[in-house]
Amino acid sequence: MLIFVAAGALAGTISIVAFAGVHALIISDIWWSLPMMAGAGAIVGSALAWNFRIMANPMTPRRWLAYTALYLGWLVGLAVGSLLVFEPTTTTALLFGVFGLQEADRLFGEALPFTAGFTVLASVLTTVLFGRAWWHIFPTLATMTLVMATLGSNVVIIGLIDLDETAVPTVIEFLGLTVLIVGTYSAIMAASLARSAFRSSESESSPARSSC
């Protein structure tokens, strides 16, 4: 359990470093915020691994990829729901201006009731699909809350932004970076599980070889 959770923290940190690198190349330099983002990545990464393990899921790459793909699907669903529910109240010029952080905080506060309801719904459905007992809703809800408070806080405000033709490339870049974070994290952990399974099969076959 502890090794898998620690691996999740490391994978989460690496995914954030990859995100910061790509962001610096195509948008702007955000290396100054790397320590804070890396800390968040480690916390969320360990929480996802802990939740997966505590629900007693089969420790296979395929099951893990399905699990993390579901979380990515919830983020996409959050974006779609935001576009359907909200009316634009700001522009990208304001959001990326001098007071952009304050504007983003205002938008997230406006979207908070929707985010909270979506988080509960996503937690229930994730527990139904991957849980083994009713109480698994609690660790799942805690993990989903962390995901929505970090990645989801940026996704849910999409419906509150006036998305004219000039804003579309920015939105595509942002969604692509979100996929990069989740994809990098998921792939690292899947590779770790595959390597562990290979080592286990090798150790099990070693006594048989030595007895021949």
SERO-4910 file (N, C-alpha, C, O; in steps of 0.05 Angstrom, whole numbers):
BEGIN
 pado doro    nc1    nc2    nc3   cac1   cac2   cac3    cc1    cc2    cc3    oc1    oc2    oc3
  Met    A     17    -24      0      0      0      0     17     25      0     14     43    -17
  Leu    A     36     27     20     52     51     22     70     56     -2     74     78    -11
  Ile    A     81     34    -13     98     36    -37     82     47    -61     91     64    -76
  Phe    A     58     36    -64     41     45    -86     33     74    -83     32     89   -102
  Val    A     26     82    -59     19    110    -53     42    129    -58     39    150    -69
  Ala    A     66    120    -49     90    136    -54     96    139    -84    104    160    -93
  Ala    A     91    117    -98     95    118   -128     75    138   -140     82    152   -159
  Gly    A     51    138   -129     31    157   -139     39    186   -134     35    203   -151
  Ala    A     52    192   -111     61    218   -105     83    226   -124     84    249   -134
  Leu    A    102    208   -130    124    213   -148    113    218   -177    122    236   -190
  Ala    A     95    201   -185     83    203   -212     68    230   -215     69    243   -236
  Gly    A     54    238   -193     40    263   -194     59    287   -197     54    306   -211
  Thr    A     82    285   -183    102    306   -185    114    308   -213    117    329   -224
  Ile    A    120    285   -224    132    284   -251    112    295   -271    120    310   -290
  Ser    A     87    289   -269     67    299   -288     65    329   -286     60    342   -307
  Ile    A     68    340   -263     67    370   -260     92    382   -272     90    404   -285
  Val    A    115    370   -269    139    380   -282    136    380   -312    144    399   -326
  Ala    A    125    358   -323    120    357   -352    100    379   -361    104    392   -381
  Phe    A     80    383   -345     60    405   -350     74    432   -351     69    448   -369
  Ala    A     90    437   -330    104    463   -329    123    467   -353    125    489   -363
  Gly    A    136    446   -361    154    448   -384    140    454   -410    148    472   -425
  Val    A    118    440   -415    102    445   -439     89    473   -438     88    487   -458
  His    A     79    480   -415     66    506   -411     87    529   -417     80    549   -430
  Ala    A    111    525   -408    132    545   -413    139    547   -443    146    569   -453
  Leu    A    137    525   -457    143    525   -485    121    538   -502    128    552   -521
  Ile    A     96    532   -496     75    541   -514     58    564   -504     44    577   -520
  Ile    A     60    570   -478     43    592   -467     61    613   -453     66    634   -463
  Ser    A     70    606   -429     86    624   -413    102    609   -392     96    586   -386
  Asp    A    123    622   -382    140    610   -362    126    610   -335    119    631   -324
  Ile    A    122    586   -323    109    584   -297    127    569   -277    117    558   -257
  Trp    A    153    568   -283    171    553   -266    171    564   -238    176    549   -219
  Trp    A    165    589   -235    165    602   -208    145    589   -189    148    589   -165
  Ser    A    124    578   -201    103    565   -185    106    535   -183     88    522   -172
  Leu    A    128    524   -193    132    495   -193    131    483   -165    118    462   -162
  Pro    A    144    494   -145    143    480   -118    114    476   -108    107    455    -98
  Met    A     97    497   -111     70    495   -102     54    475   -119     39    458   -108
  Met    A     58    476   -145     43    458   -163     52    429   -159     36    410   -159
  Ala    A     79    426   -155     89    399   -151     79    387   -125     73    363   -123
  Gly    A     76    403   -104     65    394    -79     36    385    -83     28    364    -72
  Ala    A     21    401    -98     -7    393   -103     -8    367   -120    -25    350   -115
  Gly    A     10    365   -139     11    341   -156     17    316   -139      6    295   -144
  Ala    A     36    319   -120     43    296   -103     19    288    -86     14    264    -82
  Ile    A      5    308    -75    -18    302    -57    -40    288    -73    -51    267    -65
  Val    A    -47    299    -96    -69    287   -112    -60    260   -123    -76    242   -124
  Gly    A    -35    258   -132    -25    233   -142    -26    211   -122    -33    188   -128
  Ser    A    -18    217    -97    -19    197    -76    -48    190    -68    -54    167    -62
  Ala    A    -65    210    -69    -93    205    -62   -106    186    -83   -121    168    -76
  Leu    A   -101    191   -108   -112    173   -129   -102    144   -126   -118    125   -128
  Ala    A    -76    142   -121    -65    115   -117    -77    102    -92    -84     78    -92
  Trp    A    -79    117    -70    -90    107    -45   -119     98    -49   -127     77    -39
  Asn    A   -135    114    -62   -163    107    -67   -166     82    -83   -183     65    -78
  Phe    A   -150     80   -104   -150     56   -121   -143     31   -105   -156     10   -108
  Arg    A   -123     33    -88   -114     10    -73   -134      3    -51   -139    -21    -46
  Ile    A   -145     23    -38   -162     18    -15   -189      5    -24   -202     -9     -8
  Met    A   -196      9    -49   -220     -3    -59   -215    -32    -69   -233    -44    -81
  Ala    A   -191    -42    -64   -183    -69    -71   -187    -76   -100   -196    -98   -107
  Asn    A   -180    -57   -117   -181    -63   -146   -158    -81   -154   -137    -81   -142
  Pro    A   -162    -98   -175   -140   -114   -185   -116    -96   -193   -120    -77   -207
  Met    A    -92   -103   -184    -69    -87   -190    -58    -93   -218    -36   -103   -221
  Thr    A    -74    -86   -238    -66    -90   -265    -65    -63   -280    -81    -45   -274
  Pro    A    -47    -61   -300    -47    -36   -316    -73    -29   -328    -81     -6   -329
  Arg    A    -87    -49   -338   -113    -44   -352   -134    -32   -333   -148    -13   -340
  Arg    A   -135    -44   -309   -154    -33   -289   -147     -5   -280   -164     12   -277
  Trp    A   -121      0   -277   -111     26   -269   -117     47   -291   -127     69   -285
  Leu    A   -113     40   -316   -118     59   -338   -148     65   -340   -155     88   -346
  Ala    A   -165     45   -335   -193     50   -335   -201     69   -313   -218     86   -316
  Tyr    A   -189     65   -290   -194     82   -266   -187    111   -271   -202    129   -266
  Thr    A   -162    116   -281   -154    143   -286   -168    155   -310   -173    180   -311
  Ala    A   -175    139   -330   -191    149   -353   -218    159   -343   -228    179   -354
  Leu    A   -229    146   -323   -255    155   -313   -252    183   -300   -269    200   -303
  Tyr    A   -230    187   -285   -226    214   -273   -222    235   -295   -232    257   -292
  Leu    A   -208    228   -316   -205    247   -338   -233    252   -351   -239    275   -358
  Gly    A   -249    231   -353   -276    235   -363   -293    253   -346   -309    269   -356
  Trp    A   -289    252   -319   -304    270   -302   -295    299   -307   -312    317   -306
  Leu    A   -270    304   -312   -261    331   -317   -273    341   -344   -281    365   -346
  Val    A   -274    324   -364   -287    332   -389   -316    337   -384   -327    356   -395
  Gly    A   -329    319   -369   -358    323   -363   -363    349   -348   -383    362   -352
  Leu    A   -344    356   -330   -346    381   -315   -345    405   -334   -360    424   -331
  Ala    A   -328    404   -354   -326    425   -374   -351    427   -391   -361    449   -395
  Val    A   -361    405   -399   -386    404   -415   -409    415   -399   -425    431   -409
  Gly    A   -411    405   -374   -433    415   -357   -431    445   -352   -452    458   -351
  Ser    A   -407    455   -349   -404    484   -345   -414    500   -369   -427    520   -366
  Leu    A   -407    490   -393   -416    503   -417   -447    503   -420   -459    521   -430
  Leu    A   -459    481   -410   -488    479   -413   -503    495   -391   -525    504   -396
  Val    A   -491    497   -368   -505    509   -345   -501    539   -343   -520    554   -337
  Phe    A   -477    549   -349   -470    577   -343   -472    595   -368   -471    586   -391
  Glu    A   -476    620   -362   -474    641   -382   -448    656   -378   -440    660   -355
  Pro    A   -435    665   -399   -409    679   -396   -412    705   -380   -431    720   -384
  Thr    A   -393    709   -362   -393    733   -345   -366    748   -347   -363    768   -334
  Thr    A   -347    737   -362   -321    749   -364   -309    743   -392   -321    728   -408
  Thr    A   -286    754   -397   -272    749   -422   -244    739   -417   -234    741   -394
  Thr    A   -231    728   -437   -204    719   -434   -185    742   -428   -165    738   -415
  Ala    A   -191    766   -439   -174    789   -434   -173    796   -404   -152    802   -394
  Leu    A   -196    794   -391   -197    799   -362   -183    777   -347   -169    782   -327
  Leu    A   -188    752   -356   -178    729   -341   -147    728   -342   -134    719   -323
  Phe    A   -136    737   -364   -107    736   -367    -94    764   -363    -71    768   -371
  Gly    A   -109    782   -352    -99    809   -347    -85    811   -320    -78    791   -308
  Val    A    -81    835   -311    -66    840   -286    -80    828   -263    -67    818   -244
  Phe    A   -107    829   -262   -122    818   -240   -135    791   -247   -157    784   -238
  Gly    A   -120    776   -263   -130    750   -272   -135    730   -249   -155    716   -250
  Leu    A   -118    729   -229   -121    710   -207   -147    717   -191   -162    699   -183
  Gln    A   -151    743   -186   -175    751   -172   -200    744   -188   -221    736   -177
  Glu    A   -199    748   -214   -221    741   -232   -227    711   -232   -250    703   -231
  Ala    A   -205    695   -233   -208    666   -232   -221    657   -206   -238    639   -206
  Asp    A   -212    669   -184   -224    662   -158   -254    669   -157   -270    654   -146
  Arg    A   -261    692   -169   -289    700   -169   -305    680   -185   -327    672   -176
  Leu    A   -295    671   -208   -309    653   -224   -312    625   -211   -334    613   -212
  Phe    A   -291    616   -198   -293    591   -184   -313    592   -161   -328    573   -157
  Gly    A   -314    615   -147   -334    618   -126   -362    617   -137   -380    606   -125
  Glu    A   -366    629   -160   -392    629   -173   -400    601   -181   -424    593   -180
  Ala    A   -380    585   -190   -386    558   -199   -385    537   -177   -390    513   -182
  Leu    A   -379    545   -152   -375    526   -131   -398    508   -125   -394    484   -121
  Pro    A   -423    518   -124   -446    499   -119   -448    478   -140   -453    454   -134
  Phe    A   -444    485   -166   -445    465   -187   -422    445   -184   -426    421   -188
  Thr    A   -398    455   -177   -375    438   -174   -380    418   -151   -373    395   -153
  Ala    A   -391    428   -129   -397    410   -106   -416    388   -113   -412    365   -107
  Gly    A   -438    395   -127   -457    375   -135   -446    355   -154   -451    331   -152
  Phe    A   -430    364   -173   -417    347   -193   -397    328   -179   -395    305   -186
  Thr    A   -383    338   -159   -363    322   -144   -377    299   -130   -367    276   -130
  Val    A   -399    304   -118   -414    283   -104   -424    262   -123   -422    238   -119
  Leu    A   -436    271   -145   -446    253   -166   -424    235   -177   -427    211   -180
  Ala    A   -401    248   -184   -379    233   -195   -368    213   -175   -359    191   -183
  Ser    A   -367    220   -150   -357    202   -129   -375    178   -126   -365    155   -123
  Val    A   -401    182   -127   -420    160   -124   -417    140   -148   -415    116   -144
  Leu    A   -416    151   -172   -413    134   -195   -386    120   -196   -385     97   -205
  Thr    A   -365    133   -188   -339    121   -187   -338     98   -167   -326     77   -172
  Thr    A   -351    102   -144   -353     80   -124   -369     57   -135   -361     34   -130
  Val    A   -390     62   -149   -406     40   -161   -389     24   -181   -391     -1   -181
  Leu    A   -373     38   -196   -357     24   -217   -332     11   -207   -324    -11   -217
  Phe    A   -319     22   -186   -293     12   -177   -293      3   -148   -273    -10   -139
  Gly    A   -313     10   -133   -313      3   -104   -321    -25    -99   -333    -39   -116
  Arg    A   -315    -35    -75   -323    -62    -67   -342    -61    -43   -352    -82    -35
  Ala    A   -345    -38    -31   -363    -36     -7   -375     -8     -7   -364     11    -19
  Trp    A   -397     -5      8   -411     21      8   -394     44     20   -396     67     11
  Trp    A   -376     37     39   -360     57     52   -338     68     35   -325     88     42
  His    A   -333     56     12   -313     66     -6   -321     93    -18   -304    107    -30
  Ile    A   -346    101    -14   -354    128    -23   -338    150     -8   -334    171    -19
  Phe    A   -330    144     16   -316    165     32   -288    171     22   -281    194     18
  Pro    A   -271    150     18   -245    157      6   -247    167    -22   -231    184    -31
  Thr    A   -267    157    -37   -271    167    -64   -279    196    -64   -269    212    -81
  Leu    A   -297    204    -46   -305    232    -44   -282    250    -37   -279    272    -47
  Ala    A   -265    241    -18   -242    256    -10   -223    260    -34   -212    282    -38
  Thr    A   -218    239    -49   -200    240    -72   -212    258    -94   -198    274   -106
  Met    A   -238    254    -99   -251    270   -120   -251    299   -113   -248    316   -131
  Thr    A   -254    306    -88   -253    333    -79   -226    346    -85   -225    369    -93
  Leu    A   -205    331    -80   -178    341    -86   -174    346   -115   -163    366   -123
  Val    A   -183    327   -132   -181    330   -161   -196    354   -171   -186    369   -187
  Met    A   -221    358   -161   -237    380   -169   -227    407   -159   -230    427   -172
  Ala    A   -215    406   -135   -204    431   -124   -179    440   -138   -172    464   -137
  Thr    A   -165    422   -151   -140    429   -165   -145    432   -195   -147    454   -206
  Leu    A   -147    409   -209   -152    410   -238   -180    421   -244   -184    437   -262
  Gly    A   -200    412   -229   -228    419   -235   -234    449   -231   -251    460   -244
  Ser    A   -219    462   -213   -224    490   -209   -218    507   -233   -231    528   -237
  Asn    A   -200    498   -250   -195    512   -275   -214    504   -298   -220    520   -315
  Val    A   -223    479   -296   -241    469   -317   -269    480   -315   -281    487   -335
  Val    A   -280    482   -291   -308    489   -287   -314    518   -295   -338    524   -299
  Ile    A   -294    535   -297   -300    563   -304   -303    568   -334   -308    590   -342
  Ile    A   -299    547   -349   -300    550   -378   -327    562   -388   -327    579   -405
  Gly    A   -348    553   -376   -375    562   -384   -380    591   -376   -398    604   -387
  Leu    A   -363    602   -359   -367    630   -350   -350    650   -367   -350    674   -362
  Ile    A   -335    639   -386   -318    656   -403   -330    659   -430   -340    640   -442
  Asp    A   -329    683   -440   -339    689   -467   -319    678   -488   -298    690   -492
  Leu    A   -326    655   -499   -307    641   -517   -311    649   -546   -324    635   -561
  Asp    A   -300    672   -553   -300    680   -581   -278    665   -596   -264    648   -585
  Glu    A   -275    671   -622   -256    656   -638   -227    659   -629   -211    641   -633
  Thr    A   -221    681   -616   -194    685   -607   -188    669   -582   -165    664   -575
  Ala    A   -209    661   -567   -205    646   -543   -203    616   -547   -194    601   -530
  Val    A   -212    606   -570   -213    578   -575   -185    565   -573   -183    544   -560
  Pro    A   -164    576   -586   -138    563   -583   -129    561   -554   -117    541   -546
  Thr    A   -135    581   -538   -127    580   -510   -141    558   -495   -129    544   -479
  Val    A   -167    554   -501   -182    533   -488   -172    506   -496   -169    488   -480
  Ile    A   -165    503   -522   -154    478   -532   -128    471   -518   -122    449   -510
  Glu    A   -111    492   -516    -85    488   -502    -89    479   -473    -75    461   -464
  Phe    A   -107    492   -460   -112    486   -432   -122    457   -429   -113    443   -411
  Leu    A   -142    450   -445   -152    422   -443   -131    402   -450   -130    380   -438
  Gly    A   -114    409   -470    -92    391   -477    -72    388   -454    -62    366   -450
  Leu    A    -67    409   -439    -49    407   -416    -61    391   -394    -47    377   -380
  Thr    A    -87    392   -391   -101    376   -371    -98    346   -378    -93    330   -361
  Val    A   -102    340   -403    -98    312   -413    -69    304   -409    -64    281   -401
  Leu    A    -50    322   -413    -22    316   -409    -16    308   -380     -2    289   -375
  Ile    A    -27    323   -361    -22    317   -333    -33    290   -326    -19    273   -315
  Val    A    -58    285   -332    -71    260   -325    -58    237   -340    -53    215   -329
  Gly    A    -52    241   -366    -41    220   -382    -13    212   -373     -6    188   -372
  Thr    A      4    232   -367     31    226   -358     30    211   -331     44    191   -328
  Tyr    A     14    220   -313     11    207   -287      1    178   -291     13    160   -279
  Ser    A    -20    175   -306    -31    148   -310    -11    129   -323     -9    106   -315
  Ala    A      3    139   -343     22    122   -358     45    113   -340     54     90   -341
  Ile    A     55    131   -323     77    124   -305     69    102   -286     83     83   -281
  Met    A     45    106   -274     35     86   -255     29     59   -269     33     38   -257
  Ala    A     18     60   -293     12     35   -308     38     20   -314     39     -4   -312
  Ala    A     59     35   -321     85     23   -327     96     10   -301    108    -11   -302
  Ser    A     92     24   -279    101     13   -253     87    -13   -246     99    -32   -237
  Leu    A     61    -14   -251     46    -38   -246     54    -61   -264     56    -84   -256
  Ala    A     59    -54   -289     67    -75   -308     95    -86   -301     99   -110   -303
  Arg    A    113    -69   -292    139    -78   -283    138    -95   -258    152   -115   -256
  Ser    A    120    -88   -240    117   -104   -216    105   -131   -222    114   -151   -211
  Ala    A     86   -132   -241     75   -158   -249     96   -175   -262     96   -200   -258
  Phe    A    113   -163   -278    134   -178   -292    154   -189   -272    162   -212   -274
  Arg    A    161   -173   -252    180   -182   -232    168   -205   -215    182   -224   -208
  Ser    A    142   -203   -209    129   -224   -194    128   -250   -209    133   -272   -198
  Ser    A    123   -249   -235    122   -273   -252    150   -285   -254    153   -309   -255
  Glu    A    171   -268   -255    198   -278   -257    206   -292   -231    219   -313   -232
  Ser    A    199   -280   -208    206   -292   -183    191   -318   -178    202   -337   -166
  Glu    A    166   -320   -188    151   -345   -185    162   -367   -203    161   -391   -196
  Ser    A    173   -360   -226    184   -380   -244    212   -388   -237    221   -409   -246
  Ser    A    227   -372   -221    254   -378   -214    257   -404   -199    275   -420   -206
  Pro    A    241   -410   -178    243   -436   -164    239   -459   -182    251   -480   -180
  Ala    A    220   -456   -201    215   -478   -220    239   -484   -237    245   -507   -243
  Arg    A    253   -463   -245    277   -466   -262    299   -480   -246    313   -498   -256
  Ser    A    303   -471   -221    325   -482   -205    320   -511   -198    340   -525   -193
  Ser    A    295   -520   -197    289   -548   -190    293   -567   -213    293   -591   -210
  Cys    A    295   -555   -237    298   -573   -261    326   -584   -263    332   -599   -281
***
